[in-house]
Amino acid sequence: MVEVTAVNSNTPDPKPDPSPSAPEEGELAQTEKTGAETRASAKELAHPWLLLSLAGLLAGVLAAALGEEFHDFFQPELKPQILQGNRMMAPTFETNVAATLKNGALDNGELGAVLGLALGLAGGLIRRSVRAAITAGLVGLVIGAALGIAIPFVLFPLFYAAKKFTETTEPDLLVSLAIHAGIWASLGAAGGLAFALGLGGLGRLGHAVIGGFLGAVVGTLVYEVVGAVAFPLSGSADPIAQTWEPRVLSRLLIPLVASLAIGLLVLAPGKTSEQ
């Protein structure tokens, strides 16, 4: 005899797995915000401070190398003179000044060219645009070189004119500061212009130019103080220092400090996103 077991049709079905609860509105907003920040950081962060600092440092090193390689490239013209009863060919004050003007134009033209080129390239690389980097670098090179060549012919004669009114042979640091700052601040501003062109956007232009100008002024102040204290016999207050130490110091300081000042005004938190 076969037993038949009755199946109770009222047996409840197994409970389904609980579905994951939907995220609350606050959690969803926080997740979206975090994801957006992560994407922005991965996309926009091209190490701007690192690139800018390296650009300033490399510009300084290259300017120092070029400056020392071509130091005193233009020699003063020799004129017939009678010294201690002997007739000889020697440079005069006027020919020394003329040679200094030409060498100053060459030195500062090199500095302005490499600073404008380096900062223009850095701006374009931060923007991740090769075309912008090349364009801004070339513009910075031309403008920086032009200013570096032209301005010494205007300011160096003022230095020698001011010396006529000094009663001592001690260097006038205020005159030296005015002459050097007038040249180097212009080159810093040109570098800031090139950097802004590389980054793109007119909103950054004013901050970058002001940053380069002020940074070069600060670098000049440091140069004058260190030159007077550490190298008192080097002629650091002259239009072109007589020894290599202050010359190299100036070519390292100006690009590096100008670059950092540009970064403070252009790459500060919120500046890039606002512009």
C-alpha atoms as one frame of an Amber mdcrd trajectory, in Angstrom:
protein
   0.000   0.000   0.000   1.467   3.329  -1.053   1.242   6.137   1.367   0.536
   9.515  -0.032   1.887  12.488   1.858  -0.189  15.542   1.492   1.600  18.704
   0.578   0.397  21.731   2.362  -0.064  24.413  -0.261  -0.124  27.057   2.447
   3.623  26.693   3.200   5.127  30.175   2.842   7.734  30.689   0.081  11.308
  31.483   1.115  11.827  35.170   1.819  13.750  36.978  -0.952  17.076  38.600
  -0.129  16.587  42.162   1.029  17.357  44.617  -1.749  20.051  47.161  -0.997
  18.605  50.315   0.378  18.784  53.316  -1.888  21.404  55.885  -0.835  20.097
  58.836   0.954  20.226  62.211  -0.699  23.111  63.443   1.440  25.194  60.343
   0.777  24.548  60.582  -2.968  25.586  64.214  -3.045  28.735  63.467  -1.077
  29.599  60.575  -3.401  29.094  62.712  -6.493  31.163  65.517  -4.988  34.011
  63.169  -4.098  33.961  61.615  -7.545  33.939  64.987  -9.224  36.876  66.170
  -7.127  38.793  62.992  -7.946  38.155  63.388 -11.663  39.112  67.061 -11.551
  42.303  66.298  -9.699  43.276  63.546 -12.102  42.455  65.680 -15.116  43.632
  69.141 -14.119  46.560  68.524 -11.782  49.603  68.551 -14.052  51.899  69.332
 -11.121  51.655  73.087 -11.839  53.845  74.153  -8.922  56.492  71.620  -9.842
  56.513  72.676 -13.492  56.599  76.360 -12.625  59.394  75.950 -10.082  61.441
  73.821 -12.466  60.942  76.395 -15.214  62.282  79.164 -12.972  65.207  77.059
 -11.790  66.161  75.884 -15.272  65.884  79.427 -16.624  68.234  80.622 -13.890
  70.775  77.873 -14.503  70.710  78.424 -18.270  70.966  82.210 -17.880  73.900
  81.825 -15.497  75.689  79.471 -17.882  75.126  81.709 -20.896  76.005  84.836
 -18.949  79.345  83.484 -17.785  80.124  82.000 -21.180  79.666  85.361 -22.908
  80.755  87.621 -20.044  82.753  90.630 -21.334  82.011  89.541 -24.877  82.349
  93.169 -26.002  85.726  94.626 -25.164  86.281  98.388 -24.802  87.863 100.170
 -27.712  91.477 101.171 -27.162  92.456 104.804 -27.578  95.944 106.378 -27.698
  96.814 107.808 -24.281  99.853 109.088 -22.441 100.234 107.399 -19.074 103.226
 108.213 -16.857 104.996 109.767 -19.808 104.485 106.732 -22.042 102.260 106.715
 -25.076 100.112 103.606 -25.203  96.767 102.239 -26.350  94.306 101.854 -23.486
  90.544 102.011 -22.918  89.036 105.292 -21.778  86.139 105.891 -19.427  83.847
 106.448 -22.410  84.880 103.269 -24.203  84.524 101.268 -20.964  80.996 102.589
 -20.540  80.143 101.768 -24.160  81.371  98.197 -23.713  79.446  97.854 -20.458
  76.253  98.957 -22.194  76.671  96.323 -24.876  77.568  93.578 -22.403  74.640
  94.561 -20.178  72.284  94.344 -23.128  73.667  90.915 -24.009  73.501  89.595
 -20.431  69.974  90.813 -19.749  68.782  89.861 -23.212  69.850  86.294 -22.482
  68.148  86.370 -19.091  64.899  87.774 -20.493  64.886  85.316 -23.391  65.358
  82.152 -21.319  62.935  83.328 -18.612  60.186  84.116 -21.112  60.795  80.866
 -22.983  60.799  78.699 -19.843  57.677  80.241 -18.288  55.778  80.184 -21.571
  56.567  76.495 -21.990  55.560  75.816 -18.381  52.197  77.526 -18.826  51.410
  75.522 -21.925  52.505  72.237 -20.332  50.314  72.891 -17.300  47.481  73.457
 -19.747  48.549  70.258 -21.517  48.738  71.952 -24.885  51.911  71.570 -26.917
  50.819  74.278 -29.346  50.143  76.737 -26.522  53.481  75.898 -24.897  55.443
  76.520 -28.097  53.552  79.690 -28.965  53.799  81.187 -25.481  57.446  80.171
 -25.192  58.380  81.898 -28.439  56.422  85.031 -27.518  58.106  85.110 -24.117
  61.526  84.620 -25.686  61.061  87.521 -28.117  59.552  89.962 -25.600  62.015
  89.047 -22.845  65.008  89.373 -25.154  63.780  92.697 -26.554  63.282  94.208
 -23.098  66.566  92.821 -21.798  68.457  94.348 -24.712  66.708  97.723 -24.810
  66.343  98.724 -21.150  70.068  98.678 -20.195  70.755 101.297 -22.885  68.293
 103.547 -21.021  69.147 102.795 -17.384  72.885 102.108 -17.386  73.736 105.702
 -18.421  71.676 106.910 -15.454  73.939 104.901 -13.161  77.053 106.651 -14.464
  75.300 110.018 -14.401  74.383 109.465 -10.735  77.998 108.640  -9.870  78.994
 112.170 -10.797  77.011 113.462  -7.813  78.499 111.083  -5.241  81.406 112.337
  -3.161  82.757 108.916  -2.176  83.778 105.825  -4.043  81.380 103.689  -1.993
  78.597 102.114  -4.075  75.179 103.742  -3.857  72.847 100.833  -3.118  69.718
 102.869  -3.827  70.940 103.721  -7.316  71.997 100.126  -7.874  68.621  98.862
  -6.658  66.744 101.251  -8.942  68.815 100.301 -12.003  68.714  96.560 -11.443
  65.072  96.465 -10.393  64.070  98.530 -13.401  65.584  95.925 -15.712  64.827
  92.687 -13.893  61.273  93.592 -12.883  60.477  94.206 -16.550  61.876  90.794
 -17.414  59.840  89.197 -14.633  56.688  90.843 -15.972  57.487  89.541 -19.465
  57.889  86.051 -18.023  54.528  86.371 -16.279  52.944  87.422 -19.564  54.368
  84.363 -21.320  53.148  82.086 -18.522  49.627  83.511 -18.723  49.574  83.080
 -22.490  50.562  79.456 -22.042  47.812  78.849 -19.496  45.206  80.660 -21.574
  42.497  83.001 -20.369  42.739  86.745 -20.026  41.732  86.540 -16.370  45.173
  85.239 -15.430  47.140  87.828 -17.385  47.124  90.643 -14.838  47.949  88.388
 -11.879  50.813  86.727 -13.762  52.377  90.000 -14.925  52.103  91.565 -11.461
  53.497  88.408  -9.855  56.497  88.339 -12.172  57.144  92.050 -11.626  56.930
  91.910  -7.827  58.864  88.658  -7.614  61.744  90.142  -9.593  61.740  93.202
  -7.321  61.993  90.947  -4.260  64.765  88.974  -5.937  66.613  92.224  -6.645
  66.345  93.278  -3.009  67.794  89.949  -1.886  70.587  90.272  -4.448  71.553
  93.770  -3.295  71.654  92.791   0.378  73.511  89.507  -0.123  75.897  91.099
  -2.606  76.781  93.930  -0.234  77.205  91.641   2.785  78.684  88.455   1.320
  80.628  89.933  -1.601  81.613  93.467  -0.572  84.510  93.697  -3.014  82.729
  92.150  -5.989  81.193  95.300  -7.419  77.695  93.868  -7.052  76.289  97.424
  -7.023  77.726  98.113 -10.480  75.547  97.591 -13.542  77.449  94.317 -14.075
  79.207  92.755 -11.092  82.949  92.350 -11.389  83.149  88.786 -10.022  81.186
  85.722 -10.997  79.519  85.012  -7.627  77.038  87.924  -7.598  76.440  87.578
 -11.330  75.401  83.947 -10.938  73.389  84.834  -7.824  71.319  87.412  -9.710
  70.617  85.098 -12.646  69.432  82.359 -10.296  67.421  84.588  -7.973  65.405
  86.592 -10.477  63.847  83.695 -12.440  63.209  81.534  -9.381  61.645  84.204
  -7.146  59.634  85.635 -10.045  58.281  82.162 -10.841  57.259  81.545  -7.235
  55.534  84.923  -7.040  53.627  84.171 -10.249  52.532  80.885  -8.737  51.278
  82.582  -5.580  49.036  84.908  -7.584  47.958  82.535 -10.353  48.083  79.006
  -8.920  46.753  79.785  -5.451  43.762  77.591  -4.394  40.648  78.816  -6.130
  42.436  80.988  -8.689  42.495  78.405 -11.455  38.918  77.273 -10.929  37.618
  80.824 -10.777  39.284  81.750 -14.031
